[in-house]
Amino acid sequence: MQEPSGAMLSIAGLVHASPPSAATGQTLYGPPNTSATLASAGAFALGAKVFGARAGLASYANALKIRAERAWNWAVANPNVLFKNNDPAYNSQGLGAGQQETDDYGRLGHKIAAAIYLYQLTGKAVYNSVIDAQYRNTHLFEYWNYVSPFEAALQQALMHHASLPGATPATAAALRAAYVSGMDGTDHWSAMSARTDPYLAHLQVYTWGSNAIKSHEGNNFAALAQYGLGTRSAAANLNAAAHYLHYLHGVNPLGKVYLSNMGALGATNSVDQFYHTWFAHGSAKWDSVKDSTYGPPPGFLVGGPNPGYHWENGCPAVHPLCGTQSPTPPTGQPPQKSYVDFNDSWPLNSWEVTENSNGYQSAYIRLLSRFVS
């Protein structure tokens, strides 16, 4: 996906089948863009740091370092190259899922995160200077020290930077103070202390991918413990983080373990099926746990309750598969109950509730890792 110049291709539109090895069509690619290149620069740099600490992987780590700096240099020289998939203006309808391009603020976030991981890896002043010049333009400062689980990747990178021994002291101090102030605010420790949520896993809003946002919020509390921030003990902050993990493991209104096919590991009510072209509706081998040979693989986190779920516009007239009314649940329920195990494709669009993604999974695993030795 990286060109010799350092630019990263923006997207790969994969052909799907069940199983994936049965796919025979073309894979289509989007051209390079700045946002993908900056995001990849950060990922390569972090990978180089992690793998460089592992025996026998020094060569691989060095190759990632070269890729990271090459990507950074291209992005700095080409700061506004855009490509929108699924967009008629770019002749890209049907390429990939959703819209992967971001906006000016999104590119800034990718650039700051990349600079953080490149500075950690190389110690070069050029990367630290970018952080010092730009950190106050993030929402952590622009929104009056507001910590958001919807910006977890950038905020966690900023907190990581504040912990690095080479970080500019004034920058590190400002980052720590803003984060502590934000976590003491309305949707975090104040909500936890007031027991705003009966399951002690408060979110301000439930939306598509709410389980990932729960994971991010748990990680927000865990960061306080990790970096020794605030006036509360590490144990208190980790206890708050644990409530979000408990929610995903069944302490929720449905008593649902939001991981797939966990019956063999002791769960009495885990996810039976989820939206995926491999583990698809009607598959004799991989549909639901109850009605297929294997069911989906164990341990995948689904998107979770989504009160914004909506069947295809035009249903029920658009297609007989709509049925006569929108499925209830997920419709017609309170936010935390706006969920049901189903994996129907268009026009019922179960992906709005039960899709899985690497982003969801990595957020959950990061939270889980705080409690597993």
N, C-alpha and C positions, 0 to 999 in steps of 0.2 A: 504493500500500500504506500510505501515511500519511494518517491522518485529520486534520481541521482542529485537533483538540486536541493533536496531536503524537504520539498513540499510533500504533503500527505494527501492522497486521494480522499475525497470528502465522504464517500459512502460506497458500500457494496450492497447491491440488491440481489440477494440470494434466491435461487430457485428452491422451492420446498417440496418435500414428499415425506411419506411415512412408510419406512424409515428414511432418513435423509439420504442414505446411499442409493435410494431408488430415483433420486432427482436426476433428470437428464437434460434439462434446459440450460439456457445461458445464465451466467452471472453477469450483471451489468454494474458498471462503476460510474460514480460521479467524478468530475475533475477536481483538482486540488482547490482548497480554500484555506483562508487564514485560520478560522476557528478550529478545524480539524488538525491543522499543523501545530498550533499552539497547545492544544490538548494533548497531542501525541508527544510533543517535546517534554511536557511534564511527566507523562507516563513513562517514557523512555528513561528520563533522568531518575525517577524514583525506582524503576526496575534496576537500573545500573547500580544504585546504592544498595538495594536489597541483595541482588545476586552477587555483587562484589564482596559481600561478607560471607559467601558460601564457598567452601572448599571446592576447587575444580571448575569454578564458573567465572574465573577472572577474565578469560578471553571473551566470553559472552557479555559480561558486564561492560567491558571496554567497547564492544561493538554497539551496545545500547547507548553508551555515553556519546560516541561519535554521532549516532543517529539523533540524539537529543539536541546536541549543539547545532547540527546541520539543520534540523527543523526550526530551531529558534532563529537562526540567522536568516532563513528564508522568510519566516513570518515577520520579522522586524523589517525586512526589505520590501515586504508585500503585505502591509497591514490591513488592507480593505478588500481583499479578494473574496467574493461571495459566491456561493452556489446553493440554491434552494432545491431540494428534491421535492417531488410531488407538487410541482409548481408549473403551470402553463407558461409563465413568462420565461422559464428556463428550459422549456421543452422536456420536462422531467417527470411527467405524470406517471405514477405507478412505480417509481424508483424508490425502493426501501419503504419503511414504515414511518408515518408521521412526518414531521418537519424537523430535520436535524440541524439546520442552520440556526445561528443565534443572532443576537443584536450587538450593538456597540458595548453595552455593559457585559454581556456574556463573553465577548472577546477579551475585554479587560480582565475579567475573572480568570479566564484561561491563561492570559499572559502573566498575571501575578502568581498564580499557582505554579506555572512552569518556571518562573524566575526563582521561586522558593526552592523547588527541588533541584534546579540547576545550581543554585548557590550552595545548597547543602552538599551537592556532589563535587563541585569544583572549587569552591571558595573564591570564585572570581568576583571582583568588586562590581563589575558591570551588572550582574544580576541583583546584587544587594541594592544598588542604586535605583533600580526599577521599583523594587519593593518600597524603599524609603519615599520615593516620589509619588507613588500611586496608592498606598494602602488606605489613605484617608478618603479616597474616592469610592471605596466599597460601601455597601449598604450597612455594614457594621458600624460605620461612622455617619454616613449620610442620613440614616434613619434613627439618629439619636441612640446609638448603642443598641440597636435591635438585633438580637440573635434569631435567625430564622432556620428552621429545619429544612426549608426549601433551598437554602444555599449552603448546605452542610459541607460540600466538598471544598469550597473556597474558604469557609470559616475555619474548618479543621486544618487546612493548609496554613492559614494565618497563625493559628495557635501553635502549630508545629514550628513555624518560623520564629515565633517569640521565644521558643525554648532552645534555639540553636545558640551555641556560645559566641558565634561571630556576628549575630544580629546586632544592628545598631541599638544601643541601650534605650534611647528615647523611643524608638519605634516599638521595641519589645514591650516596654512599660505601657505605652499607649494601647497596644493591642490587648494586653492582659486586662487593663482597667476597663476597656470597652466591653470585653467579653463578660467579665464579672458583672458589670452594671446591667448588661443585656440579660444575663441569666437570672438576675434578681427581679426581672420585670414580669409583666402581666401574664405571659403564656408559659412561664418556666417555673422558677421556684415559688413565685407567689401563688400560682395555680396549684402546685404540689402541696404547699403548706395549707392552703384553703380547702384542699380535697375537692377541687372543682369537678374532677372526674371521679365517679365512684370506683373505678378500677385503677385509679392513681396513674393514669397514662394519658394525660390531657393533650389534646390537639385543638388548636383554634378552629380548624376547619377540616372536614373530611372530603377528600377528592380522589380522583383517579390515582391509584398507587398509594393509598393511605398507609398500608403496612410498611412501605419503605420510609414514609415520613415518620411513622412511629419509631422505626429503627434509627433514623437520623436524630430524632429528639432524644432517644436514649443515649446516643453517642454524645450529644451536646452536654448532658449531665456527666457522663463518664469523663469527658475532657477536663472538667473541673477537678476531678480526682487525679487524673493522669498528670496534670501540670501543677497541682498544688495551688489552685486558684480559689479565691473567695475566703469567707470566714468559717464556712462549714467544714466538717471533717471529710476526709477522703471516703470514709465508710458511709457517711450520710449521702454524699453525692453518688456513690456507687449503688446505694440502696434505691435512690430515685431512678437511676438508670435501669436497675433490675426490674422495676415495675413495667417498663416498656417491653422488656423481654418476656415477662410473665403474660402480658396481654397477648403477645404473638403465640404464646404456648398454651393459651386456653382461658386465661383470666379475662374474659370479655363476655358481652351479653349472650353470645351464642354458644359459649363453652367450646369454641372451635380452635383447634390447633391449626394455625394458618400455614402449615407445612404439608406437603403432599404425602399420602400413602405411608403414614407413620404407625399404622396399627401393629406391625411386627415389633415395633420398638416401644410399645406400651401405651400409645395414644388411643383413646376410645372414640374420639371424634375429630379425625384429621381430614384434610382436604381429599376428597374422593376423585376429583378430576379437575383439570385446568386447561385454559385455552393454549393450544400449541399445535402446529401442523403435524408434528410427529405423533403426539398423544391425542389424536383428534377424535371428535364426536363420530361414533360409528366404527371406530377401529376395533377389530376383534381381539387384538392383543393388548392395546394400550389406552383404551378409553377410560372408563371408571374402574375403580378398584373392585366394585361389586359385579360389574357386568362384562369384564374382559379378562383375558388370561393373566395379564401382569398388572394392569393399571399403570399409572404414570410412575416414574422413579420416585423414591423417597426423598424428602428433605427440600423440595422446592417451595420457596415462599411465593404466594400469590399476591396480586395487587391489593385485594381486600375491600372492605366496605366503601361504596361509592354512591352517595345519594344523588350524584349527577348522572348516574347511568340512564341511558335512553336507547330504546331499540331504534332501528333504522328509520329515518324520516320517511313518512309515507306509509309505514305500517299502520294497520294490518293490510291495507290494499296492495302494497307493493309486491308482496310475495306470500304464497300460502304458508310458508314456514313461519311467518309471523305469528300465526294463531289469531285469536280474536282480541286479546288484550296483552299489554306489556306484562312480562313475568313479575309476579309478586311473591316473595322478594326477588330481586333487590328493590323494585319500586314500592312505593307506599309504606315505607318503613322509616323509623328514626335513623339518623346517620350511622350509628354503630351496628345497626341490624340490616343495612342496605347491602346484603351479601347473600349469595347462594352458590353452591358448587354446580357449575354448568360449563360446558365447553362448546356450545353451539356457535357456529361462525355467522357470517352475514345471513339474514338480516337481524338476528338477535344480538349480535355483537358482544359476546360474552367477554371479549378481551378487556372491556372497560372495568371488569370486576375480577376476573380470574387469570389474566395474563401473568406470566412470570417474565423476569428480565434479569440480566447480569447486574444492572444497577440496583434492583431490589435485593438480590441475593447478596451482593457484596456489602450493602448497608447492614443487613441482618447478621452476616458472618462477623463483621467488625464488632457489632454490639455483643454477639455471643462470645467472641474471643476475650472480652473483658472478664468473663466469669469461668473460663475453662483453662485449666493449667496443663 
